[in-house]
Amino acid sequence: MEERGTTTGVRDRSAAETAAGGGGRSRRVERIMSAVNREPLTAPHRTRNDAVLALGVAVLASSFALTGGEGIRPDSLGWTLVLAGHVPLVWRRRRPVVALLGVVACMAPYYAFDYNPALPMPAIVLALYTVAATGAVHRTLLTGVAVLGSTVISNGITDQDEALDSLEISGWIIAVLVVGVAVRYYRLYVASIVERAERAERTREEEARRRVAEERLRMARDLHDLLAHSITLIGVQTSVAAHVLTADPERLDRKAVAQALDDIAGTCRTARGELRTTLEVLRAQDTAEGAGVDRGAGAGSVSGAEDMRGPLPGIDGLAGLAETGRGAGAKVELSVRADGVPPSVGAAAYRIVQEALTNAVRHGGRENLTVRVGLWTADGALRVSVRDDGTGGGVGPSDGTPGFGLIGMRERARSVGGTLDAGPGPAEGFEVTATLPLSREDELR
């Protein structure tokens, strides 16, 4: 048993070391790819890194001298020219063309003295590559023509028998320039992919923020409609009960008082139920977000949030609104001549009628208030009309502070692509009219 446990422990440690080694290799690969993909002109610590690279290239050139090769072995002058030619590489990314000119200025006399030709090659190749990898194509072409032209001309003047060597050198120069241009375009391609990904992420975040703002506004409208309607009805029904109690105390109409109190209780139950439904939707959304449901799903997550709202109220619920208005003491005349209304349009119409009825009952200013509610379809739109014959001209609170009733109704209409008008009626009272396109929902699918 002890031996088996020891074997298992060794195997676990080996697996952990393998995983750690794999993780270290992956991080090294990521760092290397990051260095390759990084834009050389904006890389951090580029001067320090280029100084280290120039020193490494100088060491490589010195190793070439130990292997012999063609040409004269460099003396003190030759080594001075070679080492001086590596100094401009320190600023190769900051000033690529100037660095190339500095390298060429030091290496040209070196070649003129017929020293070992292999020593300067790493520095020249690195300078040419930097020019091609950091500049436009036309600059690379001009640099290649200048370098190739000067090389061919100098070789032709000094020794015409080295024409074949000139072609070989020209091939290497062209290959270096082509590699530099290819690396530059690869970096541009990677940068464009990263930029598109960042832009897409920003767009998703902005869209998410916009949808959150729209959802908050929708819930604020729902709560306003619910609470304003319920509280207004409770206030009116309480006034009715108080009037019955104080009108003739000796001949108390217990049935009327009981009916008024029952209406208040019913309104409270309805408001409590709708408020509970709204809060359950909010809790469900918070739970889904906390658990990561549909995270990153884009439009699909929004659709899921909309599904959690529960059934939307529609024009089928207008009869109930009319009954609550009648319970508040108003005479409500309802006329509905509309079929096939989309759910979103029906919900908007329901909320508009609900708010208009609430305002009429609250600000009607008379006992025998009549409210005429009409809905009908015409010209591809649902027409909504709520007109009362009250004496109250405004729709704001009695204390004179502006409310959100008209603002909410207009937002309801705009949410489905419609319009809403509200103002004094042609003869008396107040009138609210809305036009809600029926095809709006089909267009949004």
Secondary structure, 3 states (H helix, E strand, C coil): CHHHHHHHHHHHHHHHHHHHHHHHHHHHHHHHHHHHHCCHHHCCCHHHHHHHHHHHHHHHHHHHHHCCCCCECCCHHHHHHHHHHHHHHHHCCCCHHHHHHHHHHHHHHHHHCCECCCCCHHHHHHHHHHHHHHCCHHHHHHHHHHHHHHHHHHHHHHCHHHHHHHHHHHHHHHHHHHHHHHHHHHHHHHHHHHHHHHHHHHHHHHHHHHHHHHHHHHHHHHHHHHHHHHHHHHHHHHHHHHHHHHHCHHHCCHHHHHHHHHHHHHHHHHHHHHHHHHHHHHHHHHHHHHHCCCCCCCHHHHHHHHHCCCCCCCHHHHHHHHHHHHHCCCEEEEEEECCCCCHHHHHHHHHHHHHHHHHHHHHCCCCCCEEEEEEEEECCEEEEEEEECCCCCCCCCCCCCCCCHHHHHHHHHHHCCCEEEEEECCCCCEEEEEEEECCHHHHHC
